[in-house]
Amino acid sequence: MRFLLILFLFIPALSWSKDVTYTCNYAKSYEANFEYPELISVVVDFHQQSLVEYKEDGNELTGSYYCERCSSTNDRVDIWTKKYNPWSLDPINTDNARVFEIYAEDLVGHLWRPLQGGYDYKCKVS
């Protein structure tokens, strides 16, 4: 009985410890006017609610981004640039902030900048 209890408590911890990798390919634009990558790769540790890796077209950019909301694979994942608030109208933020969102229900990614539109991506989980 004790073994079953320990096993029951331990198995969920194993499933949470794995990182989730999203591979997202460019799909279409919404009249955006900034450069965009063809491929975005995101690795999220949902147990730690942290960004493990963020790459655009193979370029390592993890140090410039963080998980604003990475609590569950069943919710939207929000990856924001560090130091810049995409909801602020201050020019420093509107010129530099970038957000990459991945919607759990259909695995559509959306890369956007304040006041500049965005791009859609089709993502898959591996």
N, C-alpha and C positions, 0 to 999 in steps of 0.2 A: 504494500500500500504506500509506504513512504517513497519507494522507488518511482511509482506512478505519479505521485505528487511532484517530485523533483523533476521528472521528465516533462510533465505538463507545464511546469513553470519555466523550464529551460528551453523548450522548443520555440516558443514565440520570440525569445531573445535571440536565437540563432537567425530567425527570418528577418528580424529588424537590423541585424548587424551588417547585412549585405548592402553595398552601394547599388544604386539604380543608375543606369546609363541611358541617356536619351540621345539619339542620333536624329538630327532634324535637317531636312533638305528644303531649299527654297521652293515655294509654290507660286506666290503672286504678290503684287504690290498694291498698296492703297495710296497712290499718289504721294509716296514718300520721296524726300529729296536729300537723302544721305546715303553714303556707301553702305552696302550690305554684303555679307558673306553668302556663298552658295550652301555651305554646310556649317551647322553649329552642333557641337558635341558638349553635352552637359552630364556630369556625374554628381549625384546628390547622395549624401548620407542622411537618410530620414531619421535615423535614430539620434544622431547628433544635431539634426536640423541645420546641416552645413553644406556648403558647396565644396566638393572635392576637386572638381576640374571644370574649366570652361574654355573651350577652344572655338575659334572661328576660322574656317578654311585651314585647319591644322595649326594655326598660330595660338600658342599658349597665352591666355589672358586671365587666368584664374586670380592672380594677385590684384586685378582691377575690379573684380566683381564679388558679390556675396549673395547669399540666400536671404531675401527679405521675408519670404514665406515658403518654407520647405518642411512642412510638418507631416504630410501624408501623401502617399501616391494617389489617394482618392481626391485630393484637392488640387487647385491650381498651384503651380510652382512659379515663383517670382524671383528672377535673378536681376539684381540692380547693380549699376556701377557704384563703386565706393565714392564717398564724399559728395555725391550729387543727388539732390532730391528731385525726382521727375514730376512731382506735384507742385513745385515752387515755380513762380513766374520770374524769379530773379534770372537775369541773362546768363550768369555763370552756370546755372542749372539747366536752363533751356538749351544752352550751347553744348553741354557736355554729358548730360544724363542719358543713359540708355537702359532700357528694360527688355528682358526676354522672358516672356510668359509661356508656360506650357499648360494647356487645359487638359485635365485628367479624362474628361468624358469622351473626347475625340482625338486626343493627342495632336492637336493643332498648336503650333508655336506661333508667337507673334513678337517680332522685334520692333520696338518703337522708340521714338525720341519725342520729348515734349514739343508740341506745336508743329510737328513735322510728319505726321502720318506713320506708316509702318509697313512691314512685310510679313506675310504669312509663310509658315513652314509646316511641312508634314513630318511628324516625328514618329519614331518607333522606339520601343524599349528593348534593351538587350541586357 
